[in-house]
Amino acid sequence: MQITNISEAKASLSHLIKTIQETNEPIIIGKAGEPVAILSAYKKETSPRQLGGSWEGKVKISKGFDNLDKEISDSFYNSPLFPEKT
């Protein structure tokens, strides 16, 4: 695994990227002799995305779920925004 410092990485980033693409080996970037980052190749996801989740097949929505209750509808649409104080 190749190690380089930040200033060298800034000066030769395109060369480092080309090296990573050719060798598929990551490069460690250091500052003051200490590793601070890893520059590595991007791996494109090739598997199809999984649909659904942990609740799939466990939840059932009732037939009347989308039916709007008239009392709730009236109180929402036909009432004043700020009722008068009595």
Distance bins in CASP14 RR format, pairs under 12 A and 6 or more apart:
PFRMAT RR
TARGET T0000
AUTHOR 0000-0000-0000
RMODE 2
METHOD distances of the structure
MODEL  1
1 19 0 0 0 0 0 1 0 0 0 0 0
1 20 0 0 0 0 0 1 0 0 0 0 0
1 23 0 0 0 0 1 0 0 0 0 0 0
1 24 0 0 0 0 0 1 0 0 0 0 0
1 25 1 0 0 1 0 0 0 0 0 0 0
1 26 1 0 0 1 0 0 0 0 0 0 0
1 27 1 0 0 1 0 0 0 0 0 0 0
1 28 1 0 0 1 0 0 0 0 0 0 0
1 29 0 0 0 0 0 1 0 0 0 0 0
1 35 0 0 0 0 0 1 0 0 0 0 0
1 38 0 0 0 0 1 0 0 0 0 0 0
1 39 0 0 0 0 0 1 0 0 0 0 0
1 40 0 0 0 0 0 1 0 0 0 0 0
2 8 0 0 0 0 0 1 0 0 0 0 0
2 9 0 0 0 0 0 1 0 0 0 0 0
2 12 0 0 0 0 0 1 0 0 0 0 0
2 15 0 0 0 0 0 1 0 0 0 0 0
2 16 0 0 0 0 1 0 0 0 0 0 0
2 19 1 0 0 1 0 0 0 0 0 0 0
2 20 0 0 0 0 1 0 0 0 0 0 0
2 22 0 0 0 0 0 1 0 0 0 0 0
2 23 0 0 0 0 1 0 0 0 0 0 0
2 25 1 0 0 1 0 0 0 0 0 0 0
2 26 0 0 0 0 1 0 0 0 0 0 0
2 27 1 0 1 0 0 0 0 0 0 0 0
2 28 1 0 0 1 0 0 0 0 0 0 0
2 29 0 0 0 0 1 0 0 0 0 0 0
2 30 0 0 0 0 0 1 0 0 0 0 0
2 35 0 0 0 0 0 1 0 0 0 0 0
2 38 0 0 0 0 0 1 0 0 0 0 0
2 39 0 0 0 0 1 0 0 0 0 0 0
2 40 0 0 0 0 0 1 0 0 0 0 0
3 9 0 0 0 0 0 1 0 0 0 0 0
3 16 0 0 0 0 0 1 0 0 0 0 0
3 25 0 0 0 0 0 1 0 0 0 0 0
3 26 0 0 0 0 0 1 0 0 0 0 0
3 27 1 0 0 1 0 0 0 0 0 0 0
3 28 1 0 1 0 0 0 0 0 0 0 0
3 29 1 0 0 1 0 0 0 0 0 0 0
3 30 1 0 0 1 0 0 0 0 0 0 0
3 31 0 0 0 0 0 1 0 0 0 0 0
3 33 0 0 0 0 1 0 0 0 0 0 0
3 34 0 0 0 0 0 1 0 0 0 0 0
3 35 1 0 0 1 0 0 0 0 0 0 0
3 36 0 0 0 0 0 1 0 0 0 0 0
3 37 0 0 0 0 0 1 0 0 0 0 0
3 38 0 0 0 0 0 1 0 0 0 0 0
3 39 0 0 0 0 0 1 0 0 0 0 0
4 10 0 0 0 0 1 0 0 0 0 0 0
4 11 0 0 0 0 1 0 0 0 0 0 0
4 12 1 0 0 1 0 0 0 0 0 0 0
4 13 0 0 0 0 0 1 0 0 0 0 0
4 15 0 0 0 0 0 1 0 0 0 0 0
4 16 1 0 0 1 0 0 0 0 0 0 0
4 19 0 0 0 0 0 1 0 0 0 0 0
4 20 0 0 0 0 0 1 0 0 0 0 0
4 26 0 0 0 0 0 1 0 0 0 0 0
4 27 1 0 0 1 0 0 0 0 0 0 0
4 28 1 0 0 1 0 0 0 0 0 0 0
4 29 1 0 1 0 0 0 0 0 0 0 0
4 30 1 0 0 1 0 0 0 0 0 0 0
4 31 0 0 0 0 0 1 0 0 0 0 0
4 33 0 0 0 0 0 1 0 0 0 0 0
4 35 0 0 0 0 0 1 0 0 0 0 0
4 36 0 0 0 0 0 1 0 0 0 0 0
4 37 0 0 0 0 0 1 0 0 0 0 0
4 38 0 0 0 0 0 1 0 0 0 0 0
4 39 0 0 0 0 1 0 0 0 0 0 0
5 11 0 0 0 0 0 1 0 0 0 0 0
5 12 0 0 0 0 0 1 0 0 0 0 0
5 16 0 0 0 0 0 1 0 0 0 0 0
5 27 0 0 0 0 0 1 0 0 0 0 0
5 28 0 0 0 0 1 0 0 0 0 0 0
5 29 1 0 0 1 0 0 0 0 0 0 0
5 30 1 0 1 0 0 0 0 0 0 0 0
5 31 1 0 0 1 0 0 0 0 0 0 0
5 32 0 0 0 0 1 0 0 0 0 0 0
5 33 1 0 0 1 0 0 0 0 0 0 0
5 34 0 0 0 0 0 1 0 0 0 0 0
5 35 0 0 0 0 0 1 0 0 0 0 0
5 36 0 0 0 0 1 0 0 0 0 0 0
5 37 0 0 0 0 0 1 0 0 0 0 0
6 12 0 0 0 0 0 1 0 0 0 0 0
6 13 0 0 0 0 0 1 0 0 0 0 0
6 16 0 0 0 0 0 1 0 0 0 0 0
6 27 0 0 0 0 0 1 0 0 0 0 0
6 28 0 0 0 0 0 1 0 0 0 0 0
6 29 1 0 1 0 0 0 0 0 0 0 0
6 30 1 0 0 1 0 0 0 0 0 0 0
6 31 1 0 1 0 0 0 0 0 0 0 0
6 32 0 0 0 0 1 0 0 0 0 0 0
6 33 0 0 0 0 0 1 0 0 0 0 0
6 34 0 0 0 0 0 1 0 0 0 0 0
6 35 0 0 0 0 0 1 0 0 0 0 0
6 36 1 0 0 1 0 0 0 0 0 0 0
6 37 0 0 0 0 1 0 0 0 0 0 0
6 39 0 0 0 0 0 1 0 0 0 0 0
7 13 0 0 0 0 0 1 0 0 0 0 0
7 29 0 0 0 0 0 1 0 0 0 0 0
7 30 0 0 0 0 1 0 0 0 0 0 0
7 31 0 0 0 0 1 0 0 0 0 0 0
7 32 0 0 0 0 0 1 0 0 0 0 0
8 15 0 0 0 0 1 0 0 0 0 0 0
8 16 0 0 0 0 1 0 0 0 0 0 0
8 27 0 0 0 0 0 1 0 0 0 0 0
8 28 0 0 0 0 0 1 0 0 0 0 0
8 29 0 0 0 0 1 0 0 0 0 0 0
8 30 0 0 0 0 1 0 0 0 0 0 0
8 31 0 0 0 0 0 1 0 0 0 0 0
8 39 0 0 0 0 0 1 0 0 0 0 0
9 15 0 0 0 0 1 0 0 0 0 0 0
9 16 1 0 0 1 0 0 0 0 0 0 0
9 17 0 0 0 0 0 1 0 0 0 0 0
9 19 0 0 0 0 0 1 0 0 0 0 0
9 20 0 0 0 0 0 1 0 0 0 0 0
9 27 1 0 0 1 0 0 0 0 0 0 0
9 28 0 0 0 0 1 0 0 0 0 0 0
9 29 1 0 1 0 0 0 0 0 0 0 0
9 30 0 0 0 0 1 0 0 0 0 0 0
9 31 0 0 0 0 0 1 0 0 0 0 0
9 36 0 0 0 0 0 1 0 0 0 0 0
9 37 0 0 0 0 1 0 0 0 0 0 0
9 38 0 0 0 0 0 1 0 0 0 0 0
9 39 1 0 0 1 0 0 0 0 0 0 0
10 16 0 0 0 0 1 0 0 0 0 0 0
10 29 0 0 0 0 1 0 0 0 0 0 0
10 30 0 0 0 0 0 1 0 0 0 0 0
10 31 0 0 0 0 0 1 0 0 0 0 0
10 39 0 0 0 0 0 1 0 0 0 0 0
12 18 0 0 0 0 1 0 0 0 0 0 0
12 19 0 0 0 0 1 0 0 0 0 0 0
12 20 0 0 0 0 0 1 0 0 0 0 0
12 27 0 0 0 0 0 1 0 0 0 0 0
12 29 0 0 0 0 0 1 0 0 0 0 0
12 39 0 0 0 0 0 1 0 0 0 0 0
13 19 0 0 0 0 0 1 0 0 0 0 0
13 20 0 0 0 0 0 1 0 0 0 0 0
13 27 0 0 0 0 0 1 0 0 0 0 0
13 29 0 0 0 0 0 1 0 0 0 0 0
13 39 0 0 0 0 1 0 0 0 0 0 0
14 20 0 0 0 0 0 1 0 0 0 0 0
14 21 0 0 0 0 0 1 0 0 0 0 0
14 39 0 0 0 0 0 1 0 0 0 0 0
15 21 0 0 0 0 0 1 0 0 0 0 0
15 22 0 0 0 0 0 1 0 0 0 0 0
15 27 0 0 0 0 0 1 0 0 0 0 0
15 39 0 0 0 0 0 1 0 0 0 0 0
16 22 0 0 0 0 0 1 0 0 0 0 0
16 23 0 0 0 0 0 1 0 0 0 0 0
16 25 0 0 0 0 0 1 0 0 0 0 0
16 26 0 0 0 0 0 1 0 0 0 0 0
16 27 1 0 1 0 0 0 0 0 0 0 0
16 28 0 0 0 0 0 1 0 0 0 0 0
16 29 0 0 0 0 1 0 0 0 0 0 0
16 37 0 0 0 0 0 1 0 0 0 0 0
16 38 0 0 0 0 0 1 0 0 0 0 0
16 39 1 0 0 1 0 0 0 0 0 0 0
16 40 0 0 0 0 0 1 0 0 0 0 0
16 41 0 0 0 0 0 1 0 0 0 0 0
17 23 0 0 0 0 0 1 0 0 0 0 0
17 26 0 0 0 0 0 1 0 0 0 0 0
17 27 0 0 0 0 1 0 0 0 0 0 0
17 39 1 0 0 1 0 0 0 0 0 0 0
17 40 0 0 0 0 0 1 0 0 0 0 0
17 41 0 0 0 0 1 0 0 0 0 0 0
17 42 0 0 0 0 0 1 0 0 0 0 0
18 27 0 0 0 0 0 1 0 0 0 0 0
18 39 0 0 0 0 0 1 0 0 0 0 0
18 41 0 0 0 0 0 1 0 0 0 0 0
19 25 1 0 0 1 0 0 0 0 0 0 0
19 26 0 0 0 0 0 1 0 0 0 0 0
19 27 1 0 0 1 0 0 0 0 0 0 0
19 39 0 0 0 0 1 0 0 0 0 0 0
19 40 0 0 0 0 0 1 0 0 0 0 0
19 41 0 0 0 0 0 1 0 0 0 0 0
20 26 1 0 0 1 0 0 0 0 0 0 0
20 27 1 0 0 1 0 0 0 0 0 0 0
20 28 0 0 0 0 0 1 0 0 0 0 0
20 29 0 0 0 0 0 1 0 0 0 0 0
20 38 0 0 0 0 0 1 0 0 0 0 0
20 39 1 0 0 1 0 0 0 0 0 0 0
20 40 1 0 0 1 0 0 0 0 0 0 0
20 41 1 0 1 0 0 0 0 0 0 0 0
20 42 0 0 0 0 1 0 0 0 0 0 0
20 43 0 0 0 0 0 1 0 0 0 0 0
21 27 0 0 0 0 0 1 0 0 0 0 0
21 39 0 0 0 0 0 1 0 0 0 0 0
21 40 0 0 0 0 0 1 0 0 0 0 0
21 41 1 0 0 1 0 0 0 0 0 0 0
21 42 0 0 0 0 1 0 0 0 0 0 0
21 43 0 0 0 0 0 1 0 0 0 0 0
22 41 0 0 0 0 1 0 0 0 0 0 0
23 39 0 0 0 0 0 1 0 0 0 0 0
23 40 0 0 0 0 0 1 0 0 0 0 0
23 41 0 0 0 0 1 0 0 0 0 0 0
24 40 0 0 0 0 1 0 0 0 0 0 0
24 41 1 0 1 0 0 0 0 0 0 0 0
24 42 0 0 0 0 0 1 0 0 0 0 0
24 43 0 0 0 0 1 0 0 0 0 0 0
25 38 0 0 0 0 0 1 0 0 0 0 0
25 39 0 0 0 0 0 1 0 0 0 0 0
25 40 0 0 0 0 1 0 0 0 0 0 0
25 41 0 0 0 0 1 0 0 0 0 0 0
26 35 0 0 0 0 0 1 0 0 0 0 0
26 37 0 0 0 0 1 0 0 0 0 0 0
26 38 1 0 1 0 0 0 0 0 0 0 0
26 39 1 0 0 1 0 0 0 0 0 0 0
26 40 1 1 0 0 0 0 0 0 0 0 0
26 41 1 0 0 1 0 0 0 0 0 0 0
26 42 0 0 0 0 0 1 0 0 0 0 0
26 43 0 0 0 0 0 1 0 0 0 0 0
27 35 0 0 0 0 0 1 0 0 0 0 0
27 37 0 0 0 0 1 0 0 0 0 0 0
27 38 1 0 0 1 0 0 0 0 0 0 0
27 39 1 0 1 0 0 0 0 0 0 0 0
27 40 1 0 0 1 0 0 0 0 0 0 0
27 41 0 0 0 0 0 1 0 0 0 0 0
28 34 0 0 0 0 0 1 0 0 0 0 0
28 35 1 0 1 0 0 0 0 0 0 0 0
28 36 0 0 0 0 1 0 0 0 0 0 0
28 37 1 0 0 1 0 0 0 0 0 0 0
28 38 1 0 1 0 0 0 0 0 0 0 0
28 39 1 0 0 1 0 0 0 0 0 0 0
28 40 0 0 0 0 1 0 0 0 0 0 0
29 35 1 0 0 1 0 0 0 0 0 0 0
29 36 1 0 0 1 0 0 0 0 0 0 0
29 37 1 0 1 0 0 0 0 0 0 0 0
29 38 1 0 0 1 0 0 0 0 0 0 0
29 39 1 0 0 1 0 0 0 0 0 0 0
29 40 0 0 0 0 0 1 0 0 0 0 0
30 36 1 0 1 0 0 0 0 0 0 0 0
30 37 1 0 0 1 0 0 0 0 0 0 0
30 38 0 0 0 0 1 0 0 0 0 0 0
30 39 0 0 0 0 0 1 0 0 0 0 0
31 37 0 0 0 0 1 0 0 0 0 0 0
50 56 0 0 0 0 0 1 0 0 0 0 0
52 58 0 0 0 0 0 1 0 0 0 0 0
52 59 0 0 0 0 0 1 0 0 0 0 0
53 59 0 0 0 0 0 1 0 0 0 0 0
55 61 0 0 0 0 0 1 0 0 0 0 0
59 65 0 0 0 0 0 1 0 0 0 0 0
61 67 0 0 0 0 0 1 0 0 0 0 0
67 73 0 0 0 0 0 1 0 0 0 0 0
68 74 0 0 0 0 0 1 0 0 0 0 0
68 75 0 0 0 0 0 1 0 0 0 0 0
68 76 0 0 0 0 1 0 0 0 0 0 0
68 77 0 0 0 0 0 1 0 0 0 0 0
69 75 0 0 0 0 1 0 0 0 0 0 0
69 76 0 0 0 0 1 0 0 0 0 0 0
70 76 0 0 0 0 0 1 0 0 0 0 0
70 77 0 0 0 0 0 1 0 0 0 0 0
70 78 0 0 0 0 0 1 0 0 0 0 0
71 77 0 0 0 0 0 1 0 0 0 0 0
71 78 0 0 0 0 0 1 0 0 0 0 0
71 79 0 0 0 0 0 1 0 0 0 0 0
72 78 0 0 0 0 0 1 0 0 0 0 0
72 79 0 0 0 0 0 1 0 0 0 0 0
73 79 0 0 0 0 0 1 0 0 0 0 0
75 83 0 0 0 0 0 1 0 0 0 0 0
END
